[in-house]
């Protein structure tokens, strides 16, 4: 939708499995978007495939890609520097600089498109969600969202054309891989209540005042 065709790297990897566009289709596709949406939750460090570096498990990411690199949660060779504070899901760490970096990369790669952060949020560490009282007082989520909004502001200050930011999610809901076990909402939902009682969390109040 930007250049009218797939990048050469994808063509190399997918080969004959990748559909081919006609010249007319490429012309119609090129620039056929209003804005690009960015769903961002976390990040990983990248290392050479032969580096003595603790690679991320396959279930959490891509250990290596075509022997070009692997990704990892830790920066140091001994795994001493975690990429960010661990949230509730095993794959999710708070890494706000990654959001700034991806926005700036998209800005440069696609010639300053209009960008929107269409999803950004977290679940809390399990110990902070054991009871409704703990879950509603979600300081961890407040810090996560605040730091990521600050990273968006940094990208804007450096030239990225970011027009919107949307937190995930308004309500605790059925998360696609974890069902009701993980809570990403700004509003607490009592699943045991017949009425599914909803209680705004601290993050909901903070977000309303900030955004």
C-alpha positions in Angstrom: 0.0 0.0 0.0 3.0 2.3 0.1 5.3 1.2 -2.8 2.8 -1.0 -4.6 4.7 -4.2 -4.2 6.2 -6.6 -1.6 9.8 -5.8 -0.4 12.6 -7.8 -2.0 13.4 -9.5 1.3 9.9 -11.0 1.5 10.0 -12.1 -2.1 13.2 -13.9 -1.3 11.8 -15.7 1.7 8.4 -16.6 0.4 9.4 -17.4 -3.2 6.7 -18.8 -5.4 4.2 -18.8 -2.4 3.9 -15.1 -2.6 1.2 -13.7 -5.0 2.4 -11.5 -7.8 0.8 -8.2 -8.6 0.3 -6.9 -12.2 1.6 -3.5 -13.2 -1.9 -2.1 -12.9 -2.4 -3.6 -9.5 0.9 -2.1 -8.3 -0.1 1.3 -9.6 -3.4 1.1 -7.8 -1.9 -0.1 -4.5 1.0 2.4 -4.3 0.1 5.1 -1.8 -3.5 3.8 -1.3 -3.7 4.4 2.4 -4.7 7.3 4.7 -2.5 6.4 7.6 -0.5 3.5 9.0 -1.6 1.9 12.3 1.0 0.6 14.8 0.2 -2.0 17.3 3.1 -2.0 19.9 3.4 -3.8 23.2 7.0 -4.8 23.7 10.5 -5.1 22.1 13.5 -7.4 22.0 17.2 -6.9 21.7 18.8 -8.2 18.4 22.1 -10.1 18.3 24.2 -11.8 15.6 23.2 -15.5 15.2 26.7 -16.6 16.4 26.8 -14.3 19.4 27.1 -15.8 22.8 23.9 -14.2 23.8 20.9 -15.8 25.5 18.3 -16.2 22.7 14.6 -15.7 23.3 12.7 -19.0 23.4 10.9 -19.9 20.2 7.5 -19.6 22.0 8.3 -15.9 22.8 9.8 -14.8 19.5 12.1 -15.6 16.6 15.4 -17.2 17.9 17.0 -16.5 14.5 15.9 -15.5 11.0 17.6 -17.1 8.0 20.8 -17.2 10.2 20.9 -13.4 10.1 20.2 -12.7 13.8 18.3 -13.8 16.9 16.3 -11.9 19.4 16.7 -11.8 23.1 15.2 -10.4 26.3 18.6 -9.7 27.8 21.3 -7.3 26.6 24.4 -8.7 28.3 26.1 -11.9 27.5 25.3 -13.3 30.9 21.7 -12.2 30.8 22.2 -9.4 33.3 20.2 -6.6 31.6 16.5 -7.3 31.0 15.0 -5.2 28.2 12.3 -3.8 30.6 10.1 -4.4 33.5 8.2 -7.7 33.2 4.5 -7.5 32.8 2.0 -10.3 33.4 2.4 -12.2 30.1 5.6 -14.1 29.6 6.4 -12.3 26.3 5.6 -8.7 27.5 8.2 -6.3 28.9 7.8 -2.6 29.2 10.2 -1.2 26.6 9.0 2.4 25.7 12.1 3.3 23.6 11.1 0.7 21.1 7.9 2.5 20.3 9.8 5.7 19.6 12.2 3.8 17.5 9.6 2.0 15.4 7.7 5.3 14.8 10.9 7.0 13.6 11.8 4.0 11.5 8.4 4.0 9.8 8.6 7.8 9.3 12.0 7.4 7.5 11.2 4.2 5.6 7.8 5.3 4.2 8.5 9.0 3.6 6.7 10.6 6.5 3.3 8.9 6.5 0.5 9.8 8.9 0.9 7.3 11.9 -1.4 6.2 14.6 -0.6 4.1 17.6 -3.7 1.8 17.3 -2.9 -0.5 20.2 -0.6 -0.2 23.2 -1.0 -1.6 26.7 -0.1 -4.3 29.2 -1.3 -6.7 31.8 0.1 -6.4 35.3 2.5 -8.9 36.9 0.3 -11.7 38.3 0.9 -10.7 42.0 -0.6 -7.3 41.3 -3.8 -8.8 39.9 -4.7 -11.4 42.6 -7.6 -9.4 44.0 -10.0 -6.8 42.6 -8.6 -4.2 45.0 -5.1 -4.8 43.7 -6.2 -4.9 40.0 -8.0 -1.7 40.3 -5.1 0.1 41.8 -2.9 -0.5 38.7 0.1 1.7 39.2 2.1 -0.6 36.9 -0.2 0.0 34.0 -0.2 3.8 34.7 3.6 3.8 34.5 3.6 1.7 31.3 1.1 3.9 29.5 2.7 7.1 30.7 6.2 6.1 29.6 4.9 5.0 26.2 3.0 8.2 25.6 6.2 10.0 26.4 8.0 7.9 23.8 5.4 8.9 21.2 6.0 12.6 22.2 9.7 12.0 21.6 9.0 10.6 18.1 6.8 13.6 17.3 9.5 16.0 18.5 11.9 14.3 16.2 9.6 14.7 13.2 7.3 11.7 13.1 3.7 12.6 12.1 1.8 10.7 14.8 -1.9 11.8 14.9 -3.4 9.5 17.5 -2.7 7.1 20.4 -5.1 4.3 21.6 -4.6 2.3 24.8 -5.4 -1.4 24.8 -7.9 -1.9 26.2 -10.9 -0.1 27.4 -12.2 -3.2 29.3 -10.8 -6.4 30.6 -11.7 -8.8 27.8 -11.1 -12.2 26.2 -7.5 -12.0 25.2 -6.9 -14.1 22.0 -4.2 -16.4 23.5 -5.1 -16.3 27.2 -8.9 -16.0 27.4 -9.9 -14.3 30.6 -6.7 -15.1 32.4 -5.0 -11.8 31.5 -6.4 -8.3 32.2 -5.4 -5.5 29.8 -8.3 -3.2 30.5 -8.4 0.3 32.0 -11.7 -0.8 33.4 -12.0 -3.9 35.7 -14.7 -6.4 34.7 -16.0 -8.7 37.4 -16.4 -12.0 35.5 -18.1 -13.6 38.4 -20.8 -11.1 38.6 -24.0 -11.8 36.6 -24.0 -8.2 35.5 -20.3 -8.2 34.7 -19.8 -5.2 37.0 -17.3 -2.7 35.7 -15.0 -0.6 37.8 -12.7 2.1 36.4 -9.1 1.4 37.5 -6.6 4.0 38.5 -5.3 3.9 34.9 -8.7 4.8 33.5 -8.8 8.0 35.7 -5.2 8.9 34.8 -5.8 8.3 31.1 -9.0 10.4 31.2 -7.1 13.3 32.8 -4.1 13.0 30.5 -5.5 12.2 27.1 
